Amino acid sequence: MSPGFVDSVMKRYGIQSTSKTALEKEFDVGPINYFASNTRHYSWPKAAVAIIGSTEGGAVDPLRDIIQLRDEFQAKGLSFLVHGDAAWGGYFCTMLLQGYQPCQEINLPSEKGSGAGFVPDSSLRADTHEDLFMLREAVSITIDPHKASYVPYPAGGLCYRDGRMRHLVTWTSPYISRGETTVTSIGVSGIEGSKPGASVMSTWFSNACIGLGPDDYGRLLGEVIFTCSRLSAEWVAISTKGDAFVVMPPNELPSEVKPGSTPDKVETERQKIRDRVLQKTNEEIVNEDKSRPEEDKALALFHALDRI
C-alpha cells in the first residue's frame, strides 16, 4: 500500500476530520481539561540563561536588561526563570566594592605596588559591574571555583535561591540512599552523582585564606584583567601598514567606532599603543599616566581593549 492510499483511508478517522467532540462521543470520553498560559500558546518562555563570562572570549550577557524584562512581564502576569551561568565570571563579583550600586562611578586601575614584578589591577567595565551585581536577582547560578578561583578540578557549584528547585534535578539510587527515607547527601542534587570532597575543601580553604573582597580575590583578578589587556594591546598593534596581513582584535579601538573614523586615525591610535604600552614596563605606564589628562591616559585605553 502506498502512503497516499493509507492517508486517503485514514483521513476520515483523524481528529482533524472528525473533530474532537465526535471522538469523545464515540469512545465515551469526558471533556478534556486544559492548562494554558496567559498567552494561550504552548511554547511560552520558561527560562532565560545569561552567560556571565563565556569560555572563549569572556563575553558577558546583559543580565540587567534580562532582569528588567522579567520584572516588566511579571507585572503583566507572565514570568520566566532567569539562570546566571557564571561558571567563569562568578568570582569577578569579588571586584565589586562594598555597598556598590548600579551606575556608581568605577575607579580606574590603582597604583599599588612597585618594582620589577609590579602588576596594577584594572577594573571591569561599568556595564559588566552592573551585570555582576544583578546576579543576586537570578533564581539560580552556576559558578566553578576551578576556573577563575584557581582551585583544582573539579570544583563546580550550582546555587539556588529557592532550595526546593534542586529537586528538579535529583538523581538517586539505592547504593547512595541505602534505604534511608531522607537523603542528606548533596550528591543526589544533580546529574553528576557522587562528588569528591577534596575539591570542596580546597574551595573553602582558598576562599578563607585569600578572601572574597576587592582587596583579596578581587585584586588578584584585577591583575589578571590588566595582564589580558596588555596581551590585547599586543594583538591590536602587531600589524602595520607595510605588512601583508591584518590582525582583527575582538574589540574595536575607540578610533574605529567614533564617527568620522579614518585609517589614519586608527593607525595613530595604534602607534600610541606601541609607544605608551608595548615599549613600557607596568610601572612606567602607571607613572607616566599621572601627568596626563584623564581622557589621554594609557590605562583608560585599556578599557576599550577589555572583553569584560
ChimeraX attribute file (.defattr): number of C-alpha atoms within 10 A of each C-alpha:
attribute: neighborCount
match mode: 1-to-1
recipient: residues
	/A:1	5
	/A:2	6
	/A:3	7
	/A:4	8
	/A:5	10
	/A:6	10
	/A:7	11
	/A:8	10
	/A:9	10
	/A:10	10
	/A:11	13
	/A:12	12
	/A:13	12
	/A:14	13
	/A:15	12
	/A:16	9
	/A:17	11
	/A:18	12
	/A:19	12
	/A:20	14
	/A:21	12
	/A:22	13
	/A:23	14
	/A:24	13
	/A:25	11
	/A:26	9
	/A:27	8
	/A:28	9
	/A:29	11
	/A:30	9
	/A:31	10
	/A:32	8
	/A:33	6
	/A:34	5
	/A:35	8
	/A:36	11
	/A:37	11
	/A:38	10
	/A:39	9
	/A:40	9
	/A:41	8
	/A:42	9
	/A:43	9
	/A:44	14
	/A:45	10
	/A:46	10
	/A:47	11
	/A:48	16
	/A:49	16
	/A:50	22
	/A:51	21
	/A:52	28
	/A:53	22
	/A:54	16
	/A:55	12
	/A:56	6
	/A:57	10
	/A:58	15
	/A:59	16
	/A:60	20
	/A:61	18
	/A:62	17
	/A:63	27
	/A:64	20
	/A:65	12
	/A:66	18
	/A:67	20
	/A:68	12
	/A:69	13
	/A:70	18
	/A:71	15
	/A:72	13
	/A:73	12
	/A:74	12
	/A:75	9
	/A:76	9
	/A:77	10
	/A:78	16
	/A:79	17
	/A:80	17
	/A:81	14
	/A:82	21
	/A:83	21
	/A:84	27
	/A:85	24
	/A:86	25
	/A:87	23
	/A:88	21
	/A:89	26
	/A:90	22
	/A:91	20
	/A:92	27
	/A:93	21
	/A:94	21
	/A:95	23
	/A:96	20
	/A:97	14
	/A:98	9
	/A:99	6
	/A:100	13
	/A:101	12
	/A:102	14
	/A:103	10
	/A:104	11
	/A:105	9
	/A:106	14
	/A:107	10
	/A:108	16
	/A:109	19
	/A:110	14
	/A:111	15
	/A:112	11
	/A:113	12
	/A:114	11
	/A:115	9
	/A:116	9
	/A:117	10
	/A:118	14
	/A:119	22
	/A:120	25
	/A:121	22
	/A:122	28
	/A:123	26
	/A:124	24
	/A:125	15
	/A:126	16
	/A:127	16
	/A:128	23
	/A:129	23
	/A:130	20
	/A:131	23
	/A:132	26
	/A:133	17
	/A:134	19
	/A:135	23
	/A:136	12
	/A:137	15
	/A:138	21
	/A:139	17
	/A:140	22
	/A:141	23
	/A:142	19
	/A:143	22
	/A:144	23
	/A:145	26
	/A:146	19
	/A:147	19
	/A:148	18
	/A:149	22
	/A:150	13
	/A:151	21
	/A:152	14
	/A:153	14
	/A:154	16
	/A:155	22
	/A:156	17
	/A:157	15
	/A:158	15
	/A:159	16
	/A:160	15
	/A:161	13
	/A:162	9
	/A:163	10
	/A:164	8
	/A:165	14
	/A:166	17
	/A:167	11
	/A:168	9
	/A:169	12
	/A:170	15
	/A:171	14
	/A:172	17
	/A:173	10
	/A:174	8
	/A:175	7
	/A:176	16
	/A:177	14
	/A:178	9
	/A:179	10
	/A:180	9
	/A:181	7
	/A:182	7
	/A:183	13
	/A:184	10
	/A:185	13
	/A:186	12
	/A:187	17
	/A:188	21
	/A:189	18
	/A:190	16
	/A:191	11
	/A:192	11
	/A:193	15
	/A:194	14
	/A:195	15
	/A:196	11
	/A:197	10
	/A:198	13
	/A:199	18
	/A:200	17
	/A:201	13
	/A:202	18
	/A:203	19
	/A:204	13
	/A:205	13
	/A:206	16
	/A:207	17
	/A:208	10
	/A:209	10
	/A:210	14
	/A:211	14
	/A:212	19
	/A:213	17
	/A:214	18
	/A:215	15
	/A:216	16
	/A:217	23
	/A:218	23
	/A:219	21
	/A:220	21
	/A:221	24
	/A:222	25
	/A:223	19
	/A:224	17
	/A:225	22
	/A:226	23
	/A:227	17
	/A:228	17
	/A:229	21
	/A:230	20
	/A:231	13
	/A:232	20
	/A:233	22
	/A:234	17
	/A:235	14
	/A:236	24
	/A:237	19
	/A:238	15
	/A:239	16
	/A:240	14
	/A:241	9
	/A:242	6
	/A:243	8
	/A:244	7
	/A:245	10
	/A:246	12
	/A:247	11
	/A:248	10
	/A:249	14
	/A:250	13
	/A:251	13
	/A:252	13
	/A:253	18
	/A:254	16
	/A:255	18
	/A:256	16
	/A:257	10
	/A:258	9
	/A:259	8
	/A:260	8
	/A:261	12
	/A:262	11
	/A:263	10
	/A:264	10
	/A:265	14
	/A:266	17
	/A:267	17
	/A:268	12
	/A:269	18
	/A:270	20
	/A:271	16
	/A:272	15
	/A:273	21
	/A:274	17
	/A:275	12
	/A:276	17
	/A:277	19
	/A:278	18
	/A:279	11
	/A:280	14
	/A:281	15
	/A:282	20
	/A:283	18
	/A:284	12
	/A:285	18
	/A:286	20
	/A:287	11
	/A:288	13
	/A:289	16
	/A:290	11
	/A:291	10
	/A:292	11
	/A:293	8
	/A:294	12
	/A:295	9
	/A:296	11
	/A:297	17
	/A:298	19
	/A:299	22
	/A:300	15
	/A:301	18
	/A:302	23
	/A:303	22
	/A:304	17
	/A:305	21
	/A:306	22
	/A:307	19
	/A:308	21
